[in-house]
């Protein structure tokens, strides 16, 4: 897997750009290679679940995390475009409460590594956006938590054109000051 790893303002969160081989027939790239991921991104990661999400323009999902069975996520877009966000929710971290946002699209083929200890969310920027993401632990709905996407204490600069479309659990997310977080 030929990849370029790009650091973000949150040192554990990484942007991954694969090397794409293209010609008149189309393109090919390795979307995941365990050896390269371990050598260049983070060693010791085992993915156990793959998820597929489809959203319409303006749908905002998140900011989700699991307080037990924390999940790392390797996120990519296969159709359309999203603005993808990670928020550090580890109280002992020097970057607690800070966020980073990245545009992921089918065109740029970028991926985002969101390690355990971070809340994750995105807003669909195109008419339709489809995402695939790998997780390091299974989904446990009883442990899932949602941060309030619009918490001014976090201050995420969502590229929105009007109010987003939210699931009930996301509309009822808690501000960081009231949320259950990691130590």
C-alpha positions as CSV (number, residue, x, y, z in Angstrom):
1,X,0.0,0.0,0.0
2,X,1.5,3.2,-1.1
3,X,0.2,5.9,1.2
4,X,1.1,9.4,2.3
5,X,0.2,10.2,5.9
6,X,-0.6,13.8,6.7
7,X,-0.6,15.0,10.3
8,X,-3.4,17.1,11.6
9,X,-3.6,19.6,14.5
10,X,-4.5,16.7,16.7
11,X,-1.4,14.5,16.5
12,X,-3.2,11.1,16.8
13,X,-5.7,11.9,14.1
14,X,-4.2,11.4,10.6
15,X,-5.2,12.0,7.0
16,X,-4.2,9.1,4.7
17,X,-3.8,9.6,1.0
18,X,-3.5,6.4,-1.0
19,X,-1.4,6.2,-4.2
20,X,-3.8,5.9,-7.1
21,X,-3.0,4.2,-10.3
22,X,-5.1,5.6,-13.1
23,X,-5.4,5.4,-16.9
24,X,-8.0,5.6,-19.6
25,X,-9.7,2.5,-18.2
26,X,-10.2,4.0,-14.7
27,X,-8.2,3.7,-11.5
28,X,-7.0,1.3,-8.8
29,X,-5.7,1.8,-5.3
30,X,-5.4,-0.2,-2.1
31,X,-7.9,1.2,0.3
32,X,-6.4,-0.7,3.2
33,X,-3.2,-2.6,3.9
34,X,-2.6,-3.8,7.5
35,X,1.1,-3.8,7.2
36,X,1.4,-0.3,5.8
37,X,-1.2,1.0,8.4
38,X,0.8,-0.5,11.2
39,X,4.1,0.9,9.9
40,X,2.9,4.4,9.0
41,X,-0.2,5.2,11.0
42,X,-0.6,3.2,14.1
43,X,0.7,-0.3,15.2
44,X,-1.5,-2.8,17.0
45,X,-4.8,-1.8,15.5
46,X,-7.2,-4.6,14.6
47,X,-10.4,-3.7,12.7
48,X,-13.5,-5.9,13.5
49,X,-16.4,-4.2,11.7
50,X,-17.0,-2.4,8.4
51,X,-19.9,0.1,8.2
52,X,-21.5,1.8,5.2
53,X,-23.4,5.1,5.6
54,X,-25.5,7.0,3.0
55,X,-26.6,10.6,3.7
56,X,-28.3,13.4,1.8
57,X,-27.0,16.9,1.6
58,X,-27.1,18.7,4.9
59,X,-27.4,15.6,7.0
60,X,-25.1,15.9,10.1
61,X,-24.3,12.7,11.9
62,X,-22.5,12.8,15.3
63,X,-20.6,13.6,17.3
64,X,-20.5,10.0,18.4
65,X,-18.2,7.9,20.6
66,X,-18.6,4.9,22.9
67,X,-17.7,5.5,26.6
68,X,-16.9,1.7,26.9
69,X,-15.6,-0.3,24.0
70,X,-14.0,2.9,22.5
71,X,-13.8,2.6,18.7
72,X,-11.1,3.7,16.4
73,X,-12.4,4.5,13.0
74,X,-10.8,4.6,9.5
75,X,-13.2,6.7,7.4
76,X,-13.5,7.2,3.7
77,X,-16.0,8.5,1.2
78,X,-16.9,6.4,-1.9
79,X,-19.5,8.8,-3.4
80,X,-19.9,12.5,-2.9
81,X,-18.3,14.7,-0.3
82,X,-18.4,15.2,3.5
83,X,-16.8,17.5,6.1
84,X,-15.5,15.0,8.6
85,X,-14.7,15.9,12.2
86,X,-12.8,14.4,15.2
87,X,-13.0,15.9,18.7
88,X,-10.6,14.8,21.5
89,X,-12.7,13.7,24.5
90,X,-9.9,12.5,26.7
91,X,-9.8,14.7,29.8
92,X,-6.1,13.9,30.5
93,X,-5.1,15.0,27.0
94,X,-3.5,18.4,26.3
95,X,-5.9,18.7,23.3
96,X,-9.1,17.8,25.3
97,X,-12.1,19.5,23.6
98,X,-10.1,20.5,20.5
99,X,-11.3,19.4,17.0
100,X,-10.0,18.9,13.5
101,X,-12.1,18.9,10.3
102,X,-11.2,17.5,6.9
103,X,-13.0,17.3,3.6
104,X,-13.2,13.7,2.4
105,X,-14.6,12.9,-1.0
106,X,-14.8,10.2,-3.6
107,X,-12.6,12.5,-5.8
108,X,-9.8,13.1,-3.3
109,X,-9.9,9.5,-1.9
110,X,-8.5,10.7,1.4
111,X,-9.2,8.7,4.5
112,X,-9.3,9.9,8.1
113,X,-7.9,7.8,11.1
114,X,-9.9,8.7,14.2
115,X,-8.4,6.8,17.1
116,X,-10.2,5.6,20.2
117,X,-10.8,8.5,22.6
118,X,-12.2,10.9,20.0
119,X,-15.8,11.7,19.1
120,X,-16.6,11.5,15.4
121,X,-19.1,13.2,13.1
122,X,-19.6,14.5,9.6
123,X,-22.0,16.6,7.5
124,X,-22.8,15.6,3.9
125,X,-21.8,18.4,1.5
126,X,-22.9,16.8,-1.8
127,X,-26.4,15.8,-2.8
128,X,-25.6,12.3,-1.7
129,X,-22.6,11.1,0.3
130,X,-21.7,7.4,0.9
131,X,-19.0,6.5,3.5
132,X,-17.3,3.3,4.4
133,X,-15.5,3.0,7.7
134,X,-13.7,0.3,9.6
135,X,-14.0,0.2,13.4
136,X,-11.7,-1.3,16.0
137,X,-14.6,-2.5,18.2
138,X,-18.2,-3.5,17.7
139,X,-21.1,-1.1,18.1
140,X,-22.6,-1.2,21.6
141,X,-25.7,1.1,21.6
142,X,-25.8,1.1,25.4
143,X,-22.3,2.7,25.5
144,X,-22.8,5.2,22.7
145,X,-22.7,8.9,23.6
146,X,-23.3,12.0,21.5
147,X,-21.7,15.4,21.9
148,X,-23.8,18.4,20.9
149,X,-22.6,19.2,17.4
150,X,-23.1,22.9,17.9
151,X,-21.4,23.2,21.4
152,X,-19.9,26.7,21.4
153,X,-17.2,25.4,23.9
154,X,-15.9,23.2,21.1
155,X,-16.6,25.7,18.3
156,X,-16.6,23.5,15.3
157,X,-16.8,25.5,12.1
158,X,-19.3,23.4,10.2
159,X,-19.6,24.4,6.5
160,X,-23.4,24.6,6.7
161,X,-25.9,26.3,4.4
162,X,-28.8,26.6,6.9
163,X,-29.7,24.2,9.7
164,X,-28.5,20.6,9.4
165,X,-30.8,17.5,9.3
166,X,-30.2,15.6,12.6
167,X,-31.3,12.3,14.1
168,X,-33.0,12.7,17.5
169,X,-30.0,11.4,19.4
170,X,-27.7,14.0,17.7
171,X,-30.2,16.9,18.4
172,X,-30.1,15.8,22.0
173,X,-26.3,15.5,22.3
174,X,-24.7,16.9,25.4
175,X,-22.3,19.9,25.6
176,X,-18.7,18.8,26.4
177,X,-19.0,20.2,29.9
178,X,-21.9,17.9,30.7
179,X,-20.8,14.8,28.7
180,X,-19.3,11.6,30.0
181,X,-15.8,11.5,28.7
182,X,-12.6,9.4,29.0
183,X,-10.1,10.0,31.7
